[in-house]
Amino acid sequence: MTIHTGHWPTPSGELVAVAREWPDADAARAALASRSAEGLVSATAYEGVGHDGAFTYEQWTSEDAIKDLDGAPVYRLYRGGRGEGEPGVLVVVSVEFDRADERQQREWVDLVFAALDSEPTHAPGGVSGFFHLSIDGRRMLNYAEWTSEEAHIAALEAPGDKGGIGTTDAWKAVRQHPGMKSSTVKRYRPILSAVAA
């Protein structure tokens, strides 16, 4: 593995991903330092922006290759893409559903894309969004890059129905999806990463 500072991994549909939350940046760094196994493609540690928590995002060649899972959800990339701009902050949107149902996961993500398409203009500062579905059918994780914390906050405060990015009525279907149990939004910045040599 080659160590980098501030590396931004590009999620891949060919790989599985593991997302883990940690109490602080030191715990995330220690976890990253212990990740060296055959099948690990990349791992990045992030420190919280505006909160004490930390986050690691790992990409593996297969679910069978993952070591020390310890109950962390395993994800596959469903939809996403990258636009213009240099990332400055990672926004992690996590959604939990009321039951294990891959159709429900996909339906919710597809509603997000329909809502994005309904916007007359997009909020400035959004660089990418990669929507992952958990293999157990219960969760969705959006790995979204923004140019800055300020750009993301400004997008959340835009006119329209509050509680998410967007100004059109299409966002109500996203926020009021009957299968959505909970959702969280947290911001992070990368502090350390390792990439397979």
C-alpha positions in Angstrom: 0.0 0.0 0.0 1.2 3.5 -0.8 0.3 6.2 1.8 -1.1 9.6 0.7 -2.3 12.7 2.5 -5.6 14.1 1.5 -6.3 11.5 -1.3 -9.9 11.6 -2.7 -10.8 8.0 -3.8 -13.2 7.6 -6.7 -15.8 5.0 -5.9 -16.0 2.1 -8.3 -18.9 -0.1 -9.3 -16.4 -3.0 -9.7 -15.6 -3.0 -6.0 -17.4 -3.3 -2.7 -17.1 -0.5 -0.1 -17.1 -0.5 3.7 -18.0 2.8 5.5 -17.2 3.0 9.2 -17.7 5.8 11.7 -15.1 6.4 14.5 -15.2 8.6 17.6 -12.3 10.8 16.5 -9.5 11.3 13.9 -7.0 9.3 16.0 -9.2 6.3 16.0 -9.7 6.5 12.2 -5.9 6.9 11.6 -5.3 3.8 13.8 -7.9 1.8 12.0 -6.4 2.8 8.6 -2.9 1.8 9.8 -4.2 -1.7 10.6 -5.8 -2.2 7.2 -3.4 -4.2 5.1 -4.9 -7.3 3.6 -5.0 -8.9 0.2 -8.0 -7.5 -1.6 -7.9 -4.0 -0.1 -7.7 -1.5 -3.0 -7.9 1.8 -1.1 -8.8 3.2 2.4 -9.2 6.8 3.4 -9.6 8.3 6.9 -11.5 11.5 7.3 -11.9 13.8 10.3 -15.2 15.5 11.1 -15.9 19.1 10.0 -18.0 20.7 12.7 -18.1 17.6 14.8 -15.6 15.3 16.6 -16.4 12.2 14.7 -14.3 10.5 12.0 -15.0 8.2 9.1 -13.2 5.7 7.0 -14.1 4.6 3.4 -12.5 1.3 2.2 -12.7 -0.3 -1.2 -12.2 -4.0 -1.5 -12.1 -6.4 -4.5 -14.9 -8.5 -3.1 -17.0 -9.1 0.0 -15.1 -12.3 0.8 -11.8 -10.3 0.9 -12.9 -8.0 3.7 -11.1 -8.4 7.0 -12.4 -7.4 10.5 -15.8 -6.3 9.3 -17.2 -6.1 12.9 -20.7 -5.4 11.8 -20.0 -2.5 9.5 -22.3 -2.4 6.4 -20.9 -3.4 3.1 -22.0 -1.4 0.1 -22.0 -1.6 -3.7 -22.1 1.6 -5.9 -25.5 2.0 -7.6 -25.4 5.4 -9.3 -23.3 8.4 -9.4 -20.9 10.7 -11.2 -18.5 13.5 -11.0 -18.9 17.1 -12.2 -16.6 20.0 -12.3 -14.6 21.5 -9.4 -12.0 20.5 -6.8 -13.3 18.8 -3.7 -12.7 20.4 -0.4 -15.1 18.6 1.9 -16.8 15.1 1.9 -20.5 15.1 2.7 -21.7 11.7 3.8 -25.5 11.2 3.6 -26.7 8.0 5.3 -30.2 6.7 5.0 -31.7 3.7 6.9 -34.8 1.9 5.6 -37.5 0.1 7.5 -36.8 -3.3 6.0 -34.3 -5.2 3.8 -35.5 -4.4 0.3 -33.1 -3.7 -2.6 -36.0 -2.4 -4.7 -36.8 0.2 -2.1 -33.2 1.3 -1.9 -33.0 1.8 -5.7 -36.4 3.5 -5.8 -35.2 6.1 -3.2 -32.0 6.8 -5.1 -33.8 7.1 -8.4 -36.2 9.6 -6.7 -33.1 11.7 -5.8 -31.9 11.7 -9.4 -35.4 12.7 -10.6 -35.5 15.5 -8.1 -32.0 16.7 -9.2 -33.2 16.6 -12.8 -36.2 18.8 -11.8 -34.0 21.6 -10.6 -33.8 24.6 -12.9 -30.2 25.2 -11.7 -27.9 23.1 -9.5 -26.4 24.5 -6.3 -22.9 25.8 -6.9 -20.1 23.8 -5.2 -21.4 20.2 -5.7 -18.5 18.2 -7.3 -19.7 14.6 -7.1 -22.3 12.2 -5.7 -21.8 8.4 -5.5 -24.9 6.5 -4.2 -24.1 3.2 -2.5 -26.6 0.5 -1.5 -25.8 -1.8 1.4 -25.7 -5.5 0.5 -28.1 -6.2 3.4 -30.8 -4.1 1.7 -31.3 -1.7 4.6 -29.0 1.3 4.0 -27.9 3.8 1.4 -24.7 5.9 1.6 -24.0 8.9 -0.6 -20.3 9.8 -0.8 -20.7 13.4 -2.0 -17.8 15.8 -2.7 -18.3 19.6 -2.4 -15.9 22.4 -3.0 -16.3 23.6 0.6 -18.3 23.4 3.8 -19.7 26.8 3.1 -21.0 25.8 -0.4 -22.8 22.8 1.1 -24.3 24.8 3.9 -25.5 27.4 1.4 -27.1 24.7 -0.7 -29.0 23.4 2.3 -30.2 26.9 3.1 -31.5 27.6 -0.4 -35.1 28.6 -0.8 -37.6 25.8 -1.1 -38.7 22.9 1.1 -36.1 22.7 3.9 -34.4 19.6 5.0 -32.3 18.9 1.9 -30.8 20.3 -1.2 -33.4 21.4 -3.7 -36.2 23.9 -4.4 -38.7 21.9 -6.4 -41.7 19.8 -5.2 -39.9 16.6 -6.4 -37.8 16.7 -3.3 -40.8 16.1 -1.1 -41.1 12.5 -2.5 -37.5 12.0 -1.5 -37.9 13.3 2.1 -41.3 11.7 2.6 -40.5 8.3 1.1 -42.6 5.8 3.2 -39.7 3.3 3.6 -37.2 5.8 5.0 -36.6 5.2 8.7 -33.8 7.8 9.3 -31.2 9.9 7.6 -28.0 11.8 8.7 -25.8 14.3 7.0 -22.2 14.8 8.1 -19.2 16.6 6.7 -15.6 15.4 6.7 -12.1 16.2 5.2 -9.5 13.5 4.2 -6.5 13.2 6.5 -4.8 10.0 5.4 -5.2 7.3 2.7 -3.6 4.2 1.5 -3.8 2.9 -2.1 -2.8 -0.5 -3.4 0.6 -0.2 -5.1 
